[in-house]
């Protein structure tokens, strides 16, 4: 009897999840298959690379509607958070590789520019193409989340705990951050992850903050307190769906299967890495990041081979997110 009840509840949850996923807007990606990186073969073939974008939707039509109408207005939508999510073939590890938004690179139709200009200038297709050209990786899927959704998501789970090691002031957002542990949600959480001014390493420190917040967020999401609470879980799913856009090949089944295949992940199974920089530079009166080409190539080769631990062992942990209390 109890087994029947559990099966019914689980079946009902699957129906609900499928219904929610079906509401996620899809966008087509127009890419030249002959010029894209080859698909991975061998033991790494089952691994996944999902390009993530944290975007500002802007005042105009949604990203999906702008793409569907063929009316992408340059710089009406921006993505300053660029992450390659690599899920290992065995689904036992996840790596989030952050690409600094000011990375100086070649963008079709734009020329040499900061890498975040790809999304703003040409939308999802140019964004994927640029990141594939930059990394040499084939992106299996694209997922874009509006920052508004991020704000609602932090509310849905009741806040995210972060530790701030010292007092710091953000002159751009006019926020004074106090040393110590805090529960952040809503607008305050958004201000935390978007802070750049007032940090010694600027965008690199902002990336560390974003990674730190995501780590704490995942820890809370993966905890039984969230996953076993129907209200929190439902609110979280609805917050994600409301502000998520994916490529049109990321089907309901593929999204659902990925979510269930990763349900056993724990905090220690998720690693955050930042593309290594060589130096800062000023080009055309812009402050840009010049990446370490040799080490960046080694990083993305390791991703392609589904063996990022070998990269970490070789190059040390300089670009791997440290302990929470060390993040400014």
Secondary structure, DSSP 4 states (H G I P E B T S, - for coil): -HHHHHHHHHHHHHHHHHHHHTTSEEE-----GGGSPPPP-GGGGG-EEEEEEEEE--SSS-HHHHHHTT---TTSSEEEEEEEEEE-TTSS-EEEEEE-TTBEEEETTTEEEETTHHHHHHHHHHHHHHHHHHH-PPPSEEEEEEHHHHHHHHHHTT-EEEEE-S-EEETTTTEEEPSEEEEE-HHHHHHHHH--TT-TTTHHHHHHHHHHHHHHHHHHHHSHHHHT-HHHHHHHHHHHHHTEEEETTS-HHHHHHHHHHTTT--GGGEEEEEPPEEEEEEETTEEEEEE-HHHHHHHHHHHHTT-HHHHHHHHTTTTB---GGG--
